Amino acid sequence: MTKTAAEVDQLKRAPATKGVIPEVLHRWSPRSFAERPVSSGDLQTVFEAARWAASSYNEQPWRFIVGQKGSETWQKILSVLGEFNQLWARTAPVLILGATRVKFSHNESDNPVALYDLGAAAITLCYQATALGLHTHQMAGFDRDAARRVFKVPEVFHFGAAIALGYQGEPASLTVPQMLEQEVSPRTRKPLSAFVFSAWDEPAIFA
Ligand SMILES: Cc1cc2nc3c(=O)[nH]c(=O)nc-3n(C[C@H](O)[C@H](O)[C@H](O)COP(=O)(O)O)c2cc1C
């Protein structure tokens, strides 16, 4: 029998790790969203959080296009998503598209960390959403050329990821078997030894 939304939300949590903040442990990426809309107050709050992300030269190169379900913007974002993502993201009450200015505005030189800065703002938004009881699901699978065309985005901006935002829905509403299976499986991660080094490929020792 398929698990309930509450059961899945529980099993997706990272194991309690001393000192790690709850938003980090509890964030995960559902594909099933409830019909419940997101209040404009909460929506503003997640962008306020993103606003305070750090960025190189305090450039704040990120830009977000946000659409609530029923709006032309939401429909346009959905239309540029890849086929697979459209199948589930159409249940999300909010869709967001992230772009970043790849040249510094003070001298128009290349900003090599523009995507990094956008990612920092995006994940800040995601953790704030978690703190509000919302869920997010970031997506690389969308047509960047179509997004540029549809929203008339200048060339100096590059796209990062799209984000679906809303309240978690019942897993049983997912009709694609692969999605259902992933929705009810625990999350996995590499151990620290695979990516925290004291020299290249030598795991750092925390003792
Ligand atoms: C930049 C980025 C792009 C992603 N693109 C997609 C996507 O196009 N479609 C999708 O279903 N999930 C996408 N994901 C979700 C990841 O598969 C997911 O974050 C990963 O499996 C870890 O699971 P968790 O977020 O639940 O911890 C993306 C995540 C990130 C951060």
PDBQT file of the ligand as one rigid body, heavy atoms in Angstrom, charges set to zero:
ROOT
HETATM    1  C1  LIG A 301      20.043  22.009  -9.775  1.00  0.00    +0.000 C 
HETATM    2  C2  LIG A 301      19.063  20.873  -9.622  1.00  0.00    +0.000 A 
HETATM    3  C3  LIG A 301      18.409  20.385 -10.735  1.00  0.00    +0.000 A 
HETATM    4  C4  LIG A 301      17.461  19.379 -10.616  1.00  0.00    +0.000 A 
HETATM    5  N1  LIG A 301      16.739  18.989 -11.729  1.00  0.00    +0.000 NA
HETATM    6  C5  LIG A 301      15.690  18.152 -11.578  1.00  0.00    +0.000 A 
HETATM    7  C6  LIG A 301      14.800  17.921 -12.667  1.00  0.00    +0.000 A 
HETATM    8  O1  LIG A 301      14.940  18.479 -13.763  1.00  0.00    +0.000 OA
HETATM    9  N2  LIG A 301      13.775  17.071 -12.468  1.00  0.00    +0.000 N 
HETATM   10  C7  LIG A 301      13.550  16.445 -11.265  1.00  0.00    +0.000 A 
HETATM   11  O2  LIG A 301      12.571  15.699 -11.152  1.00  0.00    +0.000 OA
HETATM   12  N3  LIG A 301      14.370  16.673 -10.203  1.00  0.00    +0.000 NA
HETATM   13  C8  LIG A 301      15.413  17.520 -10.327  1.00  0.00    +0.000 A 
HETATM   14  N4  LIG A 301      16.226  17.808  -9.244  1.00  0.00    +0.000 N 
HETATM   15  C9  LIG A 301      15.961  17.184  -7.923  1.00  0.00    +0.000 C 
HETATM   16  C10 LIG A 301      17.067  16.214  -7.541  1.00  0.00    +0.000 C 
HETATM   17  O3  LIG A 301      16.920  15.015  -8.238  1.00  0.00    +0.000 OA
HETATM   18  C11 LIG A 301      17.037  16.021  -6.018  1.00  0.00    +0.000 C 
HETATM   19  O4  LIG A 301      17.336  17.238  -5.391  1.00  0.00    +0.000 OA
HETATM   20  C12 LIG A 301      18.037  14.956  -5.574  1.00  0.00    +0.000 C 
HETATM   21  O5  LIG A 301      17.641  13.687  -6.017  1.00  0.00    +0.000 OA
HETATM   22  C13 LIG A 301      18.188  14.916  -4.051  1.00  0.00    +0.000 C 
HETATM   23  O6  LIG A 301      16.945  14.708  -3.448  1.00  0.00    +0.000 OA
HETATM   24  P1  LIG A 301      16.373  15.697  -2.335  1.00  0.00    +0.000 P 
HETATM   25  O7  LIG A 301      16.281  17.077  -2.957  1.00  0.00    +0.000 OA
HETATM   26  O8  LIG A 301      15.005  15.155  -2.021  1.00  0.00    +0.000 OA
HETATM   27  O9  LIG A 301      17.316  15.684  -1.197  1.00  0.00    +0.000 OA
HETATM   28  C14 LIG A 301      17.196  18.801  -9.338  1.00  0.00    +0.000 A 
HETATM   29  C15 LIG A 301      17.885  19.299  -8.220  1.00  0.00    +0.000 A 
HETATM   30  C16 LIG A 301      18.795  20.323  -8.342  1.00  0.00    +0.000 A 
HETATM   31  C17 LIG A 301      19.465  20.875  -7.112  1.00  0.00    +0.000 C 
ENDROOT
TORSDOF 0
